[in-house]
Structures are given as C-alpha cells and as structure tokens.
C-alpha cells in the first residue's frame, strides 16, 4: 500500500490548518458506520434475492462471494490511487463509486437481473475497499501506537452501529414491503410477486446513494491531516533492503483476516435462513431480520467493551478469550436445537466483535515504513469473505446447521494467532 502523501509534495506546498485528532476520528466514524451499514444490508438482501430468483444456497452465497472478490481485485488499484491523489481524495472517490453502484441497483431491480445485481454489488464493494485501504491504517497510526488496537476497536464499534441498524432498515424497506419477506415458510411466489419483490429494493438503494453523495461532499471539504512521517514509504533503495515477510505478526495476520471473514460472513449471510428452520426458530424472513439486529448489536457492544479492556490488558489476551468464546457458541449453534442454538448463534457477534480490528492492528504492529504495504495486504485478505460460498455448498450438502462447523474451525485459527502468530518479529521502533 503506498504512502499517503509524498514528503516532496508536502514540502513544496504551504501546510494547511488541520483538524484535531478528536475531530478527525469523529469524522472517520461516519465512514466506518456507512460501509458497515451498506455491507449488512446484504444480509437482508440475500434471502430476498433467494426468493426472487429462486436460488439454492450455493447461488445465494455466490452473491456475497462476488462482493468480497471485489476486495481482492480492488485493493491494489486502491493503493495506487491513494499514491496518486492522497488519502482524502481517495476517500471521496470511494464514496462516489459506492453511490454509483447503489444507483445501478435500480435498473437491476427493474429488469430484474441476477447478473446486473452482481455487477452493482461488485461496484459498491470496490468503493468500500478503497475506504478500507484508506481509513483502517489511518486510524491505527493517527495516535499513540500503544492504544492503536483500542482506537481501531472504538471506531469499528461505530461500524457495528451501522451493521446493527442495517437489518432494521432492510427489514422495513425490503423484507417488510415484499411478499417473500412476509410469507410463511414454504410459500412459493408467483411470477407477479417475484417482479414486485424485485422492485422493492429501488427505494432503499436510492436513499443510500443520496447519503453517500452528501458524505462525499463533507469529506472533500474537511481538513484532514497527513499521517506522521514514520509510516511513509521509504526510497526504493532502502525498501529493497526490507522484507515484509520477516514480520511474523503480518505473515500469520493475513490468513487470520482471511479465515475470520469466512466465519463472520457465513454467520451473517445464513443467519435469517437459519432462524427460519422449523427445528430452530420457525421465523419468517422479516422476523429473522429483527434477530439479526441483535447479532450485530452484540458486535457493537463487544467493540466498546474491547476498546476499554485493551486499555487495561493486552490485545492478544482479549483476542484469545474472544476466540475461545466464539468456538464454544458455534459448536452449540451447529449441534444444538431450538432457541438454545439460535441464541448461541446470536451471541457469536459479541465474540466476533474485536477480531477484525485487533488482528489488523496486531498485523501492522512494528512495520514502520512498511505499514501501508502491510495494511494493503491485510485489507486484500478481506476477500476471504468470498469463500462463504464454501459454507453455502456445505449447507446444500450436509445441511444448513451442520455447515456452521466450518465457522467453529475458523475460530481455532484466530486463537492460534492470538497465542503465537501475533508476536511481532523484526519490529521497527514505534513512531513518537
């Protein structure tokens, strides 16, 4: 990932007045909130599209796979764009790209077209990738290195606020206004109902596009400071002497992000279908979306708690405890029945809450001038969410409930990372 701004260009221009750290973090929380909100709208959109297009679980999770494949393809172009235009313009560009993808959902609904829907979601995800590549490392290094994990968990809590509210938005404006969302389990939609349901997504995505454009205008006019010099890319001669692969915390952090995303996205995407199972909750999709609100609410609460805990104990310890808790509740969800299994799946949000921001900050710890490149690789690893299609295949093959055993295995790798893989090697001194 490239440097935020070249030292040469910043020296040649007058230095503008920049906003304080608290104002910057306040603004960035709006970005975290926004992409969390839009990402989780998918959780209500997927069961809706499953009914509209009559998809099996593999085809349904393929929609989310396309979303996360965008992270793989868009990360490097995002890094190069940041190198050319800087972080602030890159954030604005990301918001505009997201708005364009949201507007593309309108013709996708009018046709309706499964293919155009996939393209629209890919475009939105590409814009979110640009925001992720920009904002995560920015928050991690904009303050004290000792509190980087706590700081990123705090702003990620507002990301979770977005993910918490999104199911309510989707339940009311998508599922609550469609025949598939309010029908009893087993109801087969008529062709007229399918066409009407497809068009139910137009208003929600029009609202989303308008909000994104407004936020882009605000970010464009905000005086964001540059990152401190210790994270800037060094000269090509110096860089040739350095290796990212000497940093164990990064080497094992990349698969940790990749594997964790399989777990998080699998739970979120199949949650509503899970609660609809007669032996679990026997809920319709609209009702299931309200319980999904609790899952993401747990992630929000967990990140606030994690931010406080990491000011008192090590991030590695908090991550290890979260991984153990997540493994236990996922085994209950996969093997239990009724409300016990359903509430176990809901509670995993509390344990998942700290995983992404903590793995990310531990992964870039001690990278010094290699921070941006390492951060770019960690963001690219979010593409692991695309492998949710594997869980979709398992759900079709061995059953939806047993497919969550895959999630339980993912939690064990996160535990390994917290206990051993996150230990920094060949670390550069922390910037002051």
Order of alpha helices (4+ residues) and beta strands (2+ residues): alpha-alpha-alpha-alpha-alpha-alpha-alpha-alpha-alpha-alpha-alpha-alpha-alpha-alpha-alpha-alpha-alpha-alpha
